[in-house]
Amino acid sequence: MQKQTGFTDYRSIDEYLTGELKLMNEEFLQVDSSYKFAMFLSTYYIQLMAIHPFREGNGKAAREFLREFVAEKSKDLPFGPLELDWTKFNGEVVLDNITYALAFRSLIDMEFQKALVNPEEKMKM
């Protein structure tokens, strides 16, 4: 009997990851505000964490992937470019709420809103 972990079964990781990345690129085209971008990032952070492809380092890998995604993709947004500043992100809030994220993820959305910053404004500080 396989232990239930809440993560994607290792035999399905490739299928789920491919599907989520495809959806991510499609849904990105609907992002038209920084608020929607934060919600978008929250959704896919939760999904990437559930896929859990590595034995260790899933959180770091997901954060770096999303940081690069924001840096590159936000250049094309009317309110961009943006940066994902993880120092403004309260990981404890996210960890405390990720279990309930499918039903109630507004606290996670808010953490992503805080972490999305304009790089030019960040330089002025």
DRENGUMAR-903231 format. One line per field, with one value per residue (C-alpha): residue number from 0; residue in one letter; chain; x, y, z. Coordinates in steps of 0.25 Angstrom, whole numbers. Example, Ala and Ser with C-alpha at 12.3 -4.5 7.8 and 13.67 -1.06 7.14 Angstrom:
nr: [0;1]
rest: [A;S]
kette: [A;A]
c1: [49;55]
c2: [-18;-4]
c3: [31;29]
% end
This chain:
nr: [0;1;2;3;4;5;6;7;8;9;10;11;12;13;14;15;16;17;18;19;20;21;22;23;24;25;26;27;28;29;30;31;32;33;34;35;36;37;38;39;40;41;42;43;44;45;46;47;48;49;50;51;52;53;54;55;56;57;58;59;60;61;62;63;64;65;66;67;68;69;70;71;72;73;74;75;76;77;78;79;80;81;82;83;84;85;86;87;88;89;90;91;92;93;94;95;96;97;98;99;100;101;102;103;104;105;106;107;108;109;110;111;112;113;114;115;116;117;118;119;120;121;122;123;124]
rest: [M;Q;K;Q;T;G;F;T;D;Y;R;S;I;D;E;Y;L;T;G;E;L;K;L;M;N;E;E;F;L;Q;V;D;S;S;Y;K;F;A;M;F;L;S;T;Y;Y;I;Q;L;M;A;I;H;P;F;R;E;G;N;G;K;A;A;R;E;F;L;R;E;F;V;A;E;K;S;K;D;L;P;F;G;P;L;E;L;D;W;T;K;F;N;G;E;V;V;L;D;N;I;T;Y;A;L;A;F;R;S;L;I;D;M;E;F;Q;K;A;L;V;N;P;E;E;K;M;K;M]
kette: [A;A;A;A;A;A;A;A;A;A;A;A;A;A;A;A;A;A;A;A;A;A;A;A;A;A;A;A;A;A;A;A;A;A;A;A;A;A;A;A;A;A;A;A;A;A;A;A;A;A;A;A;A;A;A;A;A;A;A;A;A;A;A;A;A;A;A;A;A;A;A;A;A;A;A;A;A;A;A;A;A;A;A;A;A;A;A;A;A;A;A;A;A;A;A;A;A;A;A;A;A;A;A;A;A;A;A;A;A;A;A;A;A;A;A;A;A;A;A;A;A;A;A;A;A]
c1: [0;5;6;-3;5;-4;6;5;8;22;17;8;18;22;7;2;14;13;-2;0;11;2;-10;0;4;-10;-16;-5;-11;-23;-15;-18;-15;-5;-16;-19;-5;-3;-15;-10;4;-3;-11;1;10;0;-1;14;16;5;13;25;35;47;50;56;56;42;39;53;51;36;41;52;44;33;43;49;35;31;44;42;27;24;32;20;9;4;7;21;32;31;40;36;43;42;47;33;27;23;25;20;6;7;11;0;-11;-6;-14;-27;-23;-32;-44;-38;-26;-27;-16;-7;-12;-8;6;8;2;12;24;21;29;33;49;50;43;51;64;59;58]
c2: [0;14;24;36;49;59;61;56;41;40;33;45;56;58;58;68;77;78;81;91;98;98;104;114;120;120;127;137;143;147;155;170;175;173;168;157;154;152;142;135;133;128;118;112;113;104;95;94;90;79;73;72;66;66;59;72;86;87;101;107;101;107;120;122;117;127;138;136;135;148;155;150;150;163;171;169;173;188;190;183;180;174;166;156;160;148;157;163;149;143;128;124;130;122;109;111;113;104;92;100;107;101;106;119;125;140;140;134;143;155;150;150;164;169;162;167;180;190;188;203;207;196;203;217;211]
c3: [0;-4;7;5;5;-2;-13;-27;-29;-35;-47;-50;-48;-63;-67;-56;-58;-73;-71;-61;-69;-81;-73;-67;-80;-86;-73;-73;-85;-76;-66;-67;-53;-42;-33;-44;-46;-30;-31;-43;-36;-23;-31;-38;-26;-19;-31;-32;-18;-19;-31;-22;-32;-23;-10;-5;-9;-15;-9;-13;-27;-28;-23;-33;-44;-41;-39;-53;-59;-53;-57;-71;-74;-66;-77;-86;-76;-77;-62;-63;-62;-48;-39;-29;-16;-7;5;5;5;19;17;30;26;13;20;31;20;8;13;12;-1;-10;-2;4;-2;0;11;1;-10;-1;1;-14;-15;-5;-12;-26;-27;-38;-39;-41;-29;-21;-26;-20;-6]
% end
